[in-house]
Amino acid sequence: MGILIDNWKKFEWNNPAHLNQLKINLGKFLDVPRKQAAILTAKLQEFGTPQDFPTPALQIIEKFHLITQYDMGWQQIFNVRDFTGTKESGFDISDVQSGLTFDKIPIGMKLQVKKMWGTLAHVYFDIYGGALGWHRTLFDDQKYWILEDNAIEFRNKAYAKQAEVFYALIEAVGATGAVAWEAHPDGVAAGTAGYLAGRDLQTFNVAALQIITNTANRGYGLTGDNANFIVLVPEELRQRAVNAVSYMNNPYLNNQRTSYRFQVISTTMLTDTTHAWLCLPKFKLIAGLRMDLTTFAAFDMLSYTDAAAGWMRYGGCVGDTDQVVRLGMA
């Protein structure tokens, strides 16, 4: 059974109905990551290796080639807004603030009207595209697995580019407000068990406190009890970040505790492989999706090729840079 056509043996490339069905199925296949992201991203992170996955999850992964081929972790960091089906050119993001406070008002006294101030910025949707050509001899010679492998690569590269764009927004925050690699709070010496994990965890703690403090008047309502943070790391630092988060909950080590909740997301999309980033997800970290991966196909008789062009349109912003802190890891 194929992923684009159930029974390729019955497929006739010169049958317009069959070609049209291939185009429809290709569109559905390319849209799988968007539809599955909300469900699968959370589920897949519960397991460490393919062997850890329950049978139903493995079946989904195998059917849609979901392991390692595209990166949707950024969607857990950004507040993703769906603009598909609209006529919007982008979206507005404001840094509007107010002097609003709630006070005890004596009987008979009036409330004071507080002024608002700030600016409004418009984030435009950019368009991204790529094209793929299938030589008609692949149909003639029934090399259908090559067609499907090409479709998988086409889809994966489109979503890889999307991930690259949004991770670049996080990385662009840079050194402003960065937190250096903190000393171990218990003075544990280098080479001692828990040295790296303890320093890394302390760095996470300091950055988390900084975010809570700096955003205290933004209306987010954050405290150590309700705040959830994401530690974004390059793959090279994934094991260290996981060790640090595990270290804080290890009853067999003499370690510090934290009331903050950290989730590790790793990616190959970061160009800086020596730092990590602590993110307060959602709020004003906004991604707007204007057009899902959409394909247009046509036959080129001069090259004997069926060409498929795919287009996506999206945009995003870090509307509050205090939600992201770069972390020193050395």
N, C-alpha and C positions, 0 to 999 in steps of 0.2 A: 504493500500500500504506500503510495507516495504522499508527500506533504502538500503538493500543489494539485495533483490529479490523482484520484483514488486508484484508477486503473490505467496506467500509461499505455498498455497494450491496445486499448480501444481508442486512444487519442489519435485524431487525424488533423495534422497541421493545416491542411487545405480546407478544413471544414470551418466556416465562419463561427458557427455556434460553439465549437470546441475551443477555438481561439479566444472567443469572448469569455467563456467560462474560465480559461486559464488566467486571463487578465483580472477577472473578479476574484478568483482564488488567490492570486498573487497579492492583490490589495489587502485581503483579509489576513494573509500570512504576515505581511509587513506591519500590520497594525497590532499584532499579538503583544509586543512588549508594552505598549501603552495600556492595553486592557488588563494585562496580567500584573503590571508593576505594583499596584496597590496591595494585591494579595500576596504575590510571590516574594517580593522584596523582604517583607517582614518574616515570612515563613522560612525562606532559604537561610536567613541569618541565624536561625535557631540551631543550625547544624553545622558541623565543622568540615566534614568531607563527604563526598558522594556516598560513601558506605554508611554514613549516619542517617541518610534520608529514608523516611518510610516509603513503602512501595508506591502509594499514590503519587507522592511528590516526585519520585524517580520517573514514573510514567510521564508526568507532565514535562519534566526536564528533558527526557529523551525525545519526546514528541516534538518539542519546540526548540531543542538545542539551547537550553537555558543556562547551562553552566559556563561561566567565564566569558561568554561571547559578547555580552553587552552589559553596560554598567548603569544601573538605575538608582544607585545609592544617593545621588544628588537630590532625588525627589523626597527623601526623608529630611533633607536640610532646608529646602526651599518650600515656600507656600505656593503650591502650584495652582494656577488659575486657568480654567478652561475657557478660551475665547473662540473655539471652533464654532462655526455657524454664525458668527457675528461679522460685522463690517468694521470692526475696530482696527486702527493702524498701530495701536499699542495700548498702554495703560498708564494711568497717572499714579505717582507715588509722592507722598507729601512728607515734609519734616515739620508739619504744622504742630505747634505746641500751644498750650494754654496755661493760664494761671489758675485753673480750676482747682478748688479745694472744697471739701465738705466740712462745715463748721457748725457748732451749736449756735442757733439763732434765738436770741431772747424773744419772748412773746411781744408782738407788735412791731418788731424790727423787720426790715426788708433784706432780702438776699442781695448781694452785690453781683453785678454782671461782670464777669471776667473777660478780658480781651484775649483774642487768639492771634498768633503771629507765626510766620514761617514762609516757606516757598513750596511750590508745586512743580514737580518735574514730570515730563512725559517720556516714557520708555517705549521706543519703537520696536516693532517686530522685524527681525531680519529674516531673509529667506536663504535657505541652504539647499543645494541640489547635487545630484549625481546621476549618471546614466550608465546603463549596462546593455551590452549587445549580445544576443544569442544567435550564433550562426545557424542558419536553417539546416545545415548538415547534421547538427545535433539531433534534430527531430527526425531527419531522414534515416540516421543510423541508430535511432532509439537510445541515445546516450542520455537518458532522462535523469540519471543520478547527478550528472554534471550540471544540468539545468538547476536542479534543486540545491546543490552545493553553492552555485553562483547566487541563487536567491538568498540563501542564508548569509553569505558574505556581504551581499548588497545591504540587507537589513541591518546586520551587525555594525557595518561601517557607518550607516546613517545615524544609528543611536549612539555609537561611540563619539561621533562628532558632536552630537547634542550634549553628551556628558562632559566632553572636553570644554565646551563653551561655558557651562555653568560652574564647573570646578575652577575655571580660570577666574571667574568673578570672586570666588572665595580667596584664591591665591593672590589676587590683586590688592587685597587689604594691606598686605605688606607689613612693614615693621612698626607702623604707628600703633602704640599701645601694646607692643609685643611683650610677652613674659619670658624672661630668661629661664634656663634650666635651673630649677631650685635645688638647694642643698637638701640632703636627707634630714627630716625633722628630728630624728633620734641620733644623728651624728654617726650613722653606720658607715664604716670604712669601705673604700673601694675593694672589690673582690669578695666582699661578704655577701652571703645569700640575702637577697632582697634589696641590695644597694641600688641597682638600676630601677627596679620597680618602685621602690620607695621615693626616689627622686622624681621619677616621671609622674607618679600619683600626686606628689606635693605640687608639681608644676600645674597639673590639671586643677587642683584645689584652688591655687592662687588665681588662676585665670577665671575659674567659675565665680569666685568672689568678686573679681574685678567686673565681670559682666553684670552680675546682680547689682553691684554698687553703681555702676555707670548708667544703668538703664532704670534706676529706681524711680525716676520721675516720668517715665515714658508711658505709664499706664499698663505695663505688662503684668503687674501683680506678682512678681517673682519673689520666692523665698527659697531657702535651702530645702524646704519640705516639698515644694511643688515643681521646682525647676528640673528640666531634663536637658542634658547636654550631649552633643555629638562630638566625639574626637575623630576628626578627619585626618587620616595619615596616608602617606605613600605606602605601597606594598612593602617597601624595604623596612618600614618601622612598625608594621602590623603586629608582629609577635611581641614587641616591647609594649605596645599600647594594650594589647590583650593581657599581658602579664601584669601590668599596672592595675588594670581594672579588676583582675582576679585577685591580686595581692591584697586589695582593701577588704576582701571578704574571706581571706584565708585564716581560719581559727588556729592553725598550727604554726603561724608565724607571729612574732612579736612586732606588730605593725600598727600604724595609725589607722583611724577610721575616718570616714567622710559621710556626710549626710547628703552629698550630691550624687546624682545618678548619671553615669556616663555610658554611652553606647559607642562602640568603635565601628567606623566605616573606613575601609581601605580602598584605594583605587590606584590604577596605573596612569591616571590622567594628569597627575600633578607633575609640573616640571621641576619643582624643588623637592628633592628627596631627602633633605636633611632636617626639615621642620615638620611639625604637626600644627593643626588648627583646631581650636576649641570653638564650637558653634552653638549658639542658642538658636535652635531651628524655628522656622516659620516666621511669624510676626512680619517684619519688613524685609525679609529675604524672600523675594518674590520672583516667580517664574511664570511667564504667560505663554500658553501654547495656542497659537493662532491657527495653524494647519498641521494636521497629523501627516505622517509619511504617506504621500499620495502619488500614485504612479500613472503615467500616460504612456501608451504603447503604440507603435506603428511599425509596419514592415518596410524596409528599405530595399527596393528591388535592385538597386545598383551595387549593393554589397551583399545581397542575399542574407540579410540579417534582420532579426526581430529586435528592435531597440525598445528598452523600457527606461523612461526617465522618472526619477523620484524626487519629490520636492517636499521640504518641511519649512515651516515658518514659526519662529518663536523669539522670545526676548526675555531678559531678566535683569535684576539689579540687586545690589546690596544696599537697601534703603537706610539701614542703620549700621554703620561700621562698628559700633560698640557691641554688636551681636557676634562678632568674629574676632578672635585673638590668636595671633601666631605664637607658637610655642617653641622655645629652644629645647633641643633634645641632646645637646652636647655642650 
